[in-house]
């Protein structure tokens, strides 16, 4: 990381936003990720996916989260020392992400404060969302399970 582009706690303010470029979801990478980390039929098998609640192949939500992180790192957010995650308050996937979709990320600073336990450090809390080309809001962070009734 270029030290001239690093931002320190005093460089952040509530309400600042940082947007990313776009990244297309590649079908082969989606299948490879699902095969290794989330091997469910609606991520791996086109026929099974058509019969699922999604009606077609979808990227794993965890693949979407990983792509979102990649896009976030490429924004101008750039806190000194890197983006170090201490946890998620929410993680939601309100709609499926499909191979061929384009994702982009927007990050809004919602809290800036010095660390209570480490005064030489600080905490920047952000709300981030990933939007896809065909849906307004494809990924917000908070786990939600959808169950199909029998």
Secondary structure as UniProt FT lines:
FT   HELIX           3..5
FT   HELIX           9..11
FT   TURN            14..15
FT   STRAND          17..19
FT   STRAND          23..24
FT   HELIX           27..37
FT   HELIX           41..44
FT   HELIX           46..51
FT   TURN            53..54
FT   HELIX           61..73
FT   TURN            80..81
FT   STRAND          91..92
FT   TURN            99..100
FT   STRAND          102..114
FT   TURN            119..120
FT   STRAND          122..132
FT   TURN            133..134
FT   STRAND          135..141
//
